[in-house]
């Protein structure tokens, strides 16, 4: 009789002895919550890992080195896990630990709608600017989303082309860029999905039953992440707000504003504080201020402006100019540490979108008591300057004042007077001499600034006119005129004067700085423009702003002006706020700050508060220390919110241009080639709308991209498409979701066969 086989217990592929050993070890490695980790423990490990003789080790090796007994090893593991989660250390495939930079590169993940992405290295990474971005294939994105700060491990052993990006995988996400996201809700049976509006966030978000907040199918919603997902798992979230049906008036721009974190409504704590602020300036507040209400005073702004934060007075005596730049004293009403102040810092700036303004301060302040409205007394912080006939500042004073604006003027009206409009000159005859005096001083200041090398970029801005439902009905260039430039000149002078004053006082301050361009970027620009016959003179490691100014003068009115101006701008660094005064490259200024717009920019409000304490004699050593600790964070926050506001404004403008052209498919326009690439060419229309002609739309020949000459050349016909060439185009397609406009060539207005001349 056959013996019955004894049924063996399944130990997961291990022997019983091995299984029991593993179980015993797991008992020793207790959960982290049973082993609270101290900063001292983490500090000891970081010190060890940072030692020059340290080699990456496993837990067991670390325990032996540190003399940690087996029964206490779970505490060591807990400390290692904590440092891993903070991104301060890394672990190799073989389980060895070391400082994060031994294994990882840190940077910002930039997502793509197709699922892959790139990581831009942090500035502190060695040679960050010289090394290319790291390509992250879709299967190695992990749970990273656009804007997240991540750690990347490199994927080695691959051969790359000369221009290919190195590849990597996201090992850890250190900081999430998105806690919430704007999305379109898609309802399913018992659950739903939220499709992010941003094409850079390529994964749908699963919305479980009961988490839809009453959203209907195709509603535009705000979603809060509850789980960021990972390999093979979708992110999850819950709907926190319904913005409205997709396509409803105003929902598109509201979605953009929300996606950047800009809110129109103010918190209840702010509303409570507003109740204590008067509607008119009170007599008690005007005491101990210099009374300048007797001076002829005007504001000059756009027709639609309601937050008027600067006014001008100007007299001329004995050949000298006595200029007053009077700025709304917002700091009198917005006290440090108040709910109003905290909310203003959180917003950082007012945001000007095509159909709305999202103010930094509530309307009671921005359009009311702080706005320098006509015919009412207003509190101001004034920069009073005496200049000679050449525009040199002889004397200046910064003072708390009371002013009263005699006339609220517009740029259009003042410019018309300066151009000799008879009817308007008669209407404003009382102020006409004042305007011509302003123009006289403005010309002197502009000439002086140009002489020192200040760069003046002139890009035509777009004016988008909407109907009552938010649909664009007209788009045209919004050109600068003499009136806009003279106000700009006076504001620049006031900003420089205040910055220089407080620099030499040695007070803690917020400066507007613009660093010198990176020499490599300038060398690349110099090499590129040489293809068009232009040259740049450089020192060993730097260029003078005057040299870029001369380049812009040379390319003026040339076919390649628009493109080369943009490339010149891109070769420069972005201006930002910081506490150290390092000058402003673009303005060729040693000292510069933002003083003139405290209603709509927080740095200006912060500066006013510092000036107020200095004028009152309250800037003690303790207050100096307070500001020295505070201002670094203020600068970082304001620089960030400024970038976000710029992005939101640009995105809104692009959307409305697409909507405008969507109803004009099939129409024919005359345009100018504004850019040429390996995949096609861009054509800009007179109304500032830009669209693309892809290579596939050029079906009369096979076109090759001449990178050196920046042109497309037909292989058989020799036809050339070049920068600045006039072209008649037909609108063929518009994608309002992707914000793209497609053109096809209708007719060459400047036939160019053969090699041609650039």
PyMOL commands that set and color helices and strands:
alter all, ss='L'
color gray80, all
select helices_A, chain A and resi 16-28+32-34+39-50+59-66+70-85+100-103+138-140+251-259+268-274+283-286+330-332+339-347+363-369+411-418+422-427+429-452+482-505+519-532+545-555+561-570+602-615+621-662+695-697
alter helices_A, ss='H'
color red, helices_A
select strands_A, chain A and resi 89-91+97-99+105-111+117-121+134-136+149-154+167-175+180-187+192-196+205-207+219-227+236-245+290-291+298-301+310-317+320-328+351-353+356-358+377-387+393-404+407-410+461-466+472-478+511-513+576-578+668-677+680-685+690-694+703-706+711-714+720-722+726-735+740-748
alter strands_A, ss='S'
color yellow, strands_A
deselect
rebuild
show_as cartoon
